[in-house]
Amino acid sequence: MDSLLIVFAKSPHTRDVKTRLRPVLTLKERGELQRAFIVDTLSSIASLSVTQALACTPGIDDPFFIQCQSDFHVALIKQEGVDLGIRMKNAFRWGFAQG
């Protein structure tokens, strides 16, 4: 693998997705917006000639992430760590371990 692009994403099925929009959007609307953002991002990078991975939280077993893996041929990795910096560090470690 020469290049790797990792997209970080929170499941659209979690209650704490897009919380800053809570005053104006319902939970369902926030989930739909999150889903659209992720699909748009993956669509935008699909033609790049790099290996692509989707760093998922809370886990890679979410049906939406599994569908993304199928539709966009991305590797799924679980975000691990107590904050974003540690989760990014762990994702980089995963990428370096892949070559």
C-alpha positions, 0 to 999 in steps of 0.5 A, a space after each residue: 500500500 503506497 497511500 492511505 486515506 482514513 475517514 473518521 465517522 460516527 454511526 448515524 444510529 447513535 443518540 449523540 450524533 450532531 448534538 449541536 444541531 439538537 435544537 433545530 433537528 430531531 434525532 432522526 434528522 440528525 442521523 439522516 444528515 450524518 448518513 448523508 455526510 458520510 456517503 457524500 465524503 466516501 463518494 467524493 474520494 471513491 475515484 482516488 487511487 489510494 487505499 481507503 479506510 473508514 474509522 468507525 465509532 462506536 464499532 464496525 458492526 453497525 449495518 450502515 458501516 457494513 453497507 459503506 464497506 460494500 458500496 465503497 470498498 473501504 476497510 473498516 477499522 474501529 476507533 479506539 481511544 478516549 479522545 480524538 487524538 488517541 483515536 487518530 494515533 491508533 488509526 495511524 498505527 493500524 495504517 502503518 501496520 498494513 504497510 
